[in-house]
Amino acid sequence: MKPYEAIHEEIGRLQESKTFKRETEIESEQGAVVRVAGKEVVMLASNNYLGLSSHPRIKQAAIRGIQEYGHGVSSVRFLCGTLTIHRKLEEKIANFVGTEDSILFSSCFTANEGYFASIVNETLGHDTYRDVLYSDQLNHASIIDGTRLCRAEAVSRKVYKHADVADLRRQLDEDRGSGFRFGTILTDGVFSMEGDLAPLPELVQIAREAGHVLFVDDSHAVGVVGETGRGTAEALGVHGRIDVISGTLGKAMGGAAGGYVAGKKELVTYLRQKSRPYTFSNSLPPSIVMAAIEAFTMLEEDTGIVGRLHENTAYFRQHIRALGFRILEGTHPIVPIMLGEAAVAMDMSNALLDEGVYIKGLWYPVVPKGEARLRAQISAALDKATLDRALSAFEIVGKRMRII
Ligand SMILES: Cc1ncc(COP(=O)(O)O)c(C=O)c1O
């Protein structure tokens, strides 16, 4: 086979099966309303939950970062790439999410990859011991890939049914006495396809009983859920009781880039020594670091913006339901609008764009067959008039397509 033949075939297969992802170009900054093909449309597909991606305070902080520290640091952290502001941000994150310390990565994807591979592969003793990982079935791709980087002979990788504590307990019971050394239970805090929250209080208890570590990826939760935006643990009453939290700076907290792992001081010290995407990859640029510091400061000073996000979410959920659409119930700003067939989700997403709403559809294999949906994501940046504009577009398209 010629080198590019397989690639060509696979692209063809994606197009035929209608799973080829198309990118829509946006001509403006990210906000409640964006410009697409010269037209202003309401944005309902962004992780810009707090509207900070283009908030004046965040933009100013990023500019200050460049003015004071330059564009880049031209180094990894342990050579000459650690600025005072890197440490300041790491302390702020730890304090916010309720752990002793934290460590920055260039994204949450690399944070998750960097965590598991280093914990499993970089410790000695696997000639006599194995580690064990119990992962929720719907965990994010970065957790799956992170665990795949663990050497097979060093770890036993297990998957429990989504949010099913009984299934997890059953697997732990089966493994009792197996002599695993380091055990971890891994879960997203909020699951991005459904907008549901992991059963953290039960998982905290199970991890304690089993002597395992609980790892929570709170990318869709920090700045988003909990009364003060401190994440899934705050929302479910277990803030400060999660062993390890990873998260992104690329969604609510400024929306640019960057991720972190937060946990015990000793763990963070270990990761600085052993985590390869940290050790061998460039430090986060000053503009992003300063903007993220500002984002956390804004939430420390005033949680009104989180309250606005929660109000907007409740408003949208109530009205979209009242129009007759079927949604997955919950409280998160991710609102899945269930449509069934992939073709319906595709057509509706296109029709809504024509009517002035930017929203994306999800279908198999991203979600189970027959459960195609549009995923609305609500932002604090939206005002009531803009939400109403989006809702009336849903009404027009929904009626025209005979969905409502
Ligand atoms: C749960 C979860 N973890 C990790 C990531 C990756 O974050 P980042 O964009 O910082 O790599 C995402 C982003 O989609 C996510 O939803």
Ligand as a Chemical Component Dictionary entry (heavy atoms), coordinates in Angstrom:
data_LIG
# 
_chem_comp.id                   LIG 
_chem_comp.type                 NON-POLYMER 
_chem_comp.pdbx_formal_charge   0 
_chem_comp.three_letter_code    LIG 
# 
loop_
_chem_comp_atom.comp_id 
_chem_comp_atom.atom_id 
_chem_comp_atom.alt_atom_id 
_chem_comp_atom.type_symbol 
_chem_comp_atom.charge 
_chem_comp_atom.model_Cartn_x 
_chem_comp_atom.model_Cartn_y 
_chem_comp_atom.model_Cartn_z 
_chem_comp_atom.pdbx_ordinal 
LIG C1 C1 C 0 -13.070 16.436 30.983 1  
LIG C2 C2 C 0 -12.005 17.063 30.137 2  
LIG N1 N1 N 0 -10.715 16.854 30.447 3  
LIG C3 C3 C 0 -9.726  17.394 29.721 4  
LIG C4 C4 C 0 -9.981  18.178 28.627 5  
LIG C5 C5 C 0 -8.846  18.743 27.836 6  
LIG O1 O1 O 0 -8.577  20.057 28.276 7  
LIG P1 P1 P 0 -7.538  20.945 27.482 8  
LIG O2 O2 O 0 -8.286  21.615 26.385 9  
LIG O3 O3 O 0 -6.991  21.889 28.514 10 
LIG O4 O4 O 0 -6.478  20.028 26.973 11 
LIG C6 C6 C 0 -11.305 18.426 28.256 12 
LIG C7 C7 C 0 -11.590 19.262 27.077 13 
LIG O5 O5 O 0 -12.387 18.962 26.231 14 
LIG C8 C8 C 0 -12.343 17.863 29.030 15 
LIG O6 O6 O 0 -13.639 18.054 28.708 16 
# 
loop_
_chem_comp_bond.comp_id 
_chem_comp_bond.atom_id_1 
_chem_comp_bond.atom_id_2 
_chem_comp_bond.value_order 
_chem_comp_bond.pdbx_ordinal 
LIG C1 C2 SING 1  
LIG C2 N1 SING 2  
LIG C2 C8 DOUB 3  
LIG N1 C3 DOUB 4  
LIG C3 C4 SING 5  
LIG C4 C5 SING 6  
LIG C4 C6 DOUB 7  
LIG C5 O1 SING 8  
LIG O1 P1 SING 9  
LIG P1 O2 DOUB 10 
LIG P1 O3 SING 11 
LIG P1 O4 SING 12 
LIG C6 C7 SING 13 
LIG C6 C8 SING 14 
LIG C7 O5 DOUB 15 
LIG C8 O6 SING 16 
# 
